[in-house]
Amino acid sequence: MKIRRFSTTDADFDTNLKALLAFETAQDDSIDEVVANILKDVKKRGDAAVLEYTNRFDKTNASSLAELEIGKEELTNALNGLPVDQREALQVAADRVRAYHEKQLMTSWSYTEADGTLLGQQVTSLDRVGLYVPGGKAAYPSSVLMNAIPAKVAGVKELIMVVPTPNGEKNQLVFAAAAVCGVDRVFCLGGAQAVGALAYGTETVPQVDKVVGPGNAYVAAAKRRVFGVVGIDMVAGPSEILVICDGKTNPDWVAMDLFSQAEHDELAQAILLCPDAEFLNKVSTSIERLVEEMPRKDLITKSLTDRGALIQVRDLAEAAEICNYIAPEHLELSVDEPLAFSKTIKHAGAIFMGRNTCEALGDYCAGPNHVLPTSRTARFSSPLGVYDFQKRSSLIMVSAEGAQVLGKVAATLAYGEGLQAHARSAEYRLKS
């Protein structure tokens, strides 16, 4: 395996780093055209269009969308039918995710000024949210937990889940997760047509206020197009992990942590920063040996070859600087004093601190959300959370006394902007 190896002391390091991080995020025109037509059709024909595309793409044979809805009883049966270890693991993960997200709840607040004017903020939840969950063989119950639980904690009244079932293949673990999370309605729908159904509403699928959850290129394109009609969480790029190590961790551990993201996708990115050249050699050796054991060997090999790197830094301080430039989705701090070191990190989706804290724990059961900003967007974006399912309204109640001061200020500024009606409106409240 030819994984990139370079050093910050190289004359062309900056060029190499930019090339490593380069990722074409432009939408594929052909995909975009297909998605645009599907969405237009769904908006126009509702159930009939969604049913037609679902039968065509997922090779189903339903005569109505009602046939594709999964009842509460079936969800409960899926949960009860799981092996005990899976059911218990699912419940433990759900409990931990819920406990963490309960800490994120925003509350309303206000204050009253000396003249009696009240100002504040009113926090309310979204009414209805759509959750897209990948289905078929690439089914992820963890995606249900991470998207549904914060929505429910926020107080969302109704959560509509869509999950494709190609060739009628239903993943019981996904349905069980929906039962654990209290999802209100589940439809066996996928692709752009499912996003369209949620965004526009059909005779059977209710219109939602926001669509969250991962999907393929067609789902991503659909989410881009419906943004504005509904809210979306984000349009995520390939998975990423950056490991900063001081050279004292078991190199096998580090290699496998890099694999944990590389096995997602051939476009996934795994990078190691370390000041110890000999340790980088050891990790490289571990990679060559351990990849032979991996069922997804070909995926991992291509990902690490095309977009992976082992980078020698001068010291950990320089590693922090590079990390803040990369703004990785997942960051592992495999160092002696990870908590102290974390204070130097400004830009990362999630920070995993200490040698025992592998990224995989965060994907399933640590508690924090695994829906994270990718493609350097951690510079300005945050993980999915309860706050994505709450919104804020400003509260303003001006007293008669307060209007005497604010009215003059507003009128003066309004006249300055040439907006006479604004000014007159404020002046009407002034006492003569």
PyMOL commands that set and color helices and strands:
alter all, ss='L'
color gray80, all
select helices_A, chain A and resi 13-21+29-45+47-57+65-68+72-80+84-102+141-154+166-168+172-181+191-200+217-226+251-262+277-293+297-307+316-326+338-342+359-364+377-379+386-389+400-417+420-427
alter helices_A, ss='H'
color red, helices_A
select strands_A, chain A and resi 4-7+69-70+109-112+118-125+128-132+158-162+185-187+210-212+231-232+240-245+269-274+309-312+330-334+350-353+390-397
alter strands_A, ss='S'
color yellow, strands_A
deselect
rebuild
show_as cartoon
